[in-house]
Amino acid sequence: MALTQVELKKLKTQCDKLEDGPDYRTDDYVTNLLNTVLDFQMRVGPVASAMNHYEQTHGYRTHKKLKSLVGKFKNTKKGNIALANSLWDNNHWSRAKFLRMLIEEFENRGIKGQKSLRKWISGANFDTDIKGQFKTEEHSIGIALFQWLRLRLGVDTVKPDVHIVNFVSNAVDRKVTQQEALDSLLEVAQKANRKASLLDAAIWHFQRDK
């Protein structure tokens, strides 16, 4: 269900208290792939550490080179642990496995760089193009991760993760769904003439720092 006008007014009041947050757009294909498999349900510090290790150890910027690196390791738990160690200096094997899947599924759709990724994501629909199609036994691209990727690629949107959903729920005094959080914040941002992506960042930092 959509938020009522009374609820939208309450939400806007809370949003108006926040200054815009950082701009998280990322104009780099490999960084966007790695962030997609790392930056969910994981603390900021370990994500940053993993990304720093990748940059210092490999630093590849193309689909071809990243695919070649991944292909040097067997797609088994042991092989993916070794891959995670090489990529990120950690043992997050299920995320290394998730990366394998993402590279393959992107390639199947003709995506091999930032330009083709941005073109595809701009026209992708979650229900028809994403849901259930990008998954391993351990992870999948849900609506929050999909919107997070869109946001980093320059789409002015909101990622309805737990921080965002909790903020909207607290503002309107009831538990809202991810879709309700997404739709309502896009509406609030539009009516306030502010960037939805920067409002998203503001809310995320506010919730994290509470």
PyMOL commands that set and color helices and strands:
alter all, ss='L'
color gray80, all
select helices_A, chain A and resi 5-15+29-38+44-57+63-70+77-88+93-108+114-123+126-130+143-152+162-172+178-191+196-208
alter helices_A, ss='H'
color red, helices_A
deselect
rebuild
show_as cartoon
